[in-house]
Amino acid sequence: MTRRALFGALTLAAFLTQPPHAHAKRTEDIAFPFADVWPTAVRFLRVDEGYTLVERDEQAGYILFRFMPPGQRKEAQGSLELVRHGAHTEVIVAMPTMPEHHERVLIERLLAKVKRELGNAAPSAPRDPGAMRRTPPDAGTE
């Protein structure tokens, strides 16, 4: 086998043995307001998951954290963002060095905690801000 063919084979083998990593953030919309989700998310990451909170900014709606992945010796980093949408909150999780399913599992566990602590989902708010101001026409008047 030539050097070039050996190098190609080794490169391909190294590529194929790498675990799949997430290329995008995981997003989920939940029917609870930001003010209720924020403290639950902080407790979830710190107490339930045991992650180290590196930085958090409630006003901007993000938490940066570190954690020890199972079976690894080096800490990994992640972020959790909460985006305000009226009565709804968008949850965005990124764990760029981990396989994609880690982000999905983290969001699922956070949503389960939110539902356990806060109960059923809040009633859906209308997406059209003017919808609440509209009044039906008076019956019987011209």
C-alpha positions as CSV (number, residue, x, y, z in Angstrom):
1,M,0.0,0.0,0.0
2,T,1.4,3.4,-0.9
3,R,1.8,6.2,1.6
4,R,-0.9,8.2,-0.1
5,A,-3.4,5.3,0.0
6,L,-2.5,4.5,3.7
7,F,-3.0,8.2,4.6
8,G,-6.4,8.2,2.9
9,A,-7.5,5.1,4.6
10,L,-6.4,6.4,8.0
11,T,-8.1,9.7,7.4
12,L,-11.3,8.0,6.4
13,A,-11.2,5.6,9.4
14,A,-10.6,8.6,11.8
15,F,-13.6,10.4,10.3
16,L,-15.9,7.4,10.5
17,T,-15.1,6.6,14.1
18,Q,-16.0,10.1,15.4
19,P,-19.3,10.4,17.1
20,P,-21.9,12.6,15.3
21,H,-21.9,16.1,16.8
22,A,-24.7,18.6,16.8
23,H,-24.6,21.1,14.0
24,A,-27.5,23.2,15.2
25,K,-29.1,24.2,18.4
26,R,-32.2,22.4,19.7
27,T,-35.3,24.6,20.1
28,E,-38.7,24.1,21.8
29,D,-41.6,26.4,22.5
30,I,-43.3,26.0,25.8
31,A,-46.6,27.6,27.0
32,F,-45.3,29.3,30.1
33,P,-44.1,32.9,30.5
34,F,-40.4,33.7,30.9
35,A,-40.8,34.8,34.5
36,D,-41.9,31.3,35.5
37,V,-39.4,29.4,33.3
38,W,-36.2,31.3,34.2
39,P,-35.9,30.2,37.9
40,T,-36.9,26.7,37.0
41,A,-34.3,26.5,34.4
42,V,-31.6,27.7,36.7
43,R,-32.5,25.2,39.4
44,F,-32.7,22.4,36.8
45,L,-29.2,23.0,35.5
46,R,-27.5,23.6,38.9
47,V,-29.4,21.3,41.3
48,D,-31.0,18.6,39.2
49,E,-28.2,18.1,36.6
50,G,-25.3,19.3,38.8
51,Y,-23.9,21.5,36.1
52,T,-21.5,24.4,36.9
53,L,-23.1,27.7,35.9
54,V,-20.4,29.8,34.4
55,E,-22.4,32.8,33.5
56,R,-26.1,33.8,33.5
57,D,-28.0,36.9,32.6
58,E,-31.7,36.9,33.3
59,Q,-32.3,40.2,31.4
60,A,-30.7,38.8,28.2
61,G,-32.1,35.3,28.9
62,Y,-29.1,33.0,28.7
63,I,-27.1,30.6,30.9
64,L,-23.7,29.3,30.1
65,F,-22.7,26.0,31.8
66,R,-20.1,23.3,32.0
67,F,-20.6,19.6,32.6
68,M,-18.7,16.3,32.6
69,P,-20.0,14.1,29.8
70,P,-20.5,10.5,30.8
71,G,-17.4,8.4,30.2
72,Q,-15.2,11.4,29.4
73,R,-12.4,13.1,31.3
74,K,-12.8,16.6,29.9
75,E,-15.5,19.1,30.7
76,A,-17.9,20.2,28.0
77,Q,-19.7,23.5,27.6
78,G,-23.3,24.3,26.8
79,S,-25.8,27.1,26.7
80,L,-29.4,27.5,27.4
81,E,-31.3,30.5,26.1
82,L,-34.9,31.6,27.0
83,V,-36.6,33.9,24.5
84,R,-39.7,35.8,25.6
85,H,-42.8,35.4,23.4
86,G,-45.5,36.9,25.6
87,A,-47.2,34.0,27.5
88,H,-44.8,31.5,25.7
89,T,-41.1,31.0,26.1
90,E,-38.7,29.6,23.5
91,V,-36.1,27.3,24.9
92,I,-32.8,26.9,23.0
93,V,-30.1,24.5,24.1
94,A,-26.7,24.1,22.5
95,M,-24.1,21.5,23.4
96,P,-21.7,21.8,20.4
97,T,-19.3,19.1,21.4
98,M,-21.9,16.5,22.2
99,P,-24.0,14.3,19.9
100,E,-27.3,15.9,19.0
101,H,-29.5,13.7,21.2
102,H,-27.9,15.2,24.4
103,E,-29.6,18.5,23.6
104,R,-32.9,16.9,22.9
105,V,-32.8,14.9,26.2
106,L,-31.8,18.0,28.2
107,I,-34.8,20.0,26.8
108,E,-37.2,17.1,27.4
109,R,-36.0,16.8,31.1
110,L,-36.3,20.6,31.5
111,L,-39.9,20.6,30.1
112,A,-40.8,17.7,32.4
113,K,-39.6,19.7,35.4
114,V,-41.4,22.9,34.3
115,K,-44.7,20.9,34.0
116,R,-44.1,19.2,37.3
117,E,-43.5,22.4,39.1
118,L,-45.9,24.8,37.3
119,G,-48.7,22.4,36.4
120,N,-50.6,22.4,33.1
121,A,-49.6,24.7,30.3
122,A,-50.8,28.3,30.5
123,P,-53.6,29.1,28.1
124,S,-52.3,30.0,24.6
125,A,-52.1,33.7,24.0
126,P,-53.3,34.9,20.6
127,R,-50.4,35.5,18.2
128,D,-52.1,38.6,16.8
129,P,-51.6,41.4,19.3
130,G,-54.7,43.2,18.0
131,A,-56.9,40.2,18.5
132,M,-57.6,41.0,22.1
133,R,-58.8,44.5,21.3
134,R,-61.3,43.5,18.6
135,T,-64.9,43.6,19.8
136,P,-67.7,41.8,18.1
137,P,-70.4,44.0,16.5
138,D,-73.3,44.9,18.7
139,A,-76.2,42.6,18.1
140,G,-79.4,44.4,17.1
141,T,-77.9,47.8,16.4
142,E,-77.4,49.3,13.0
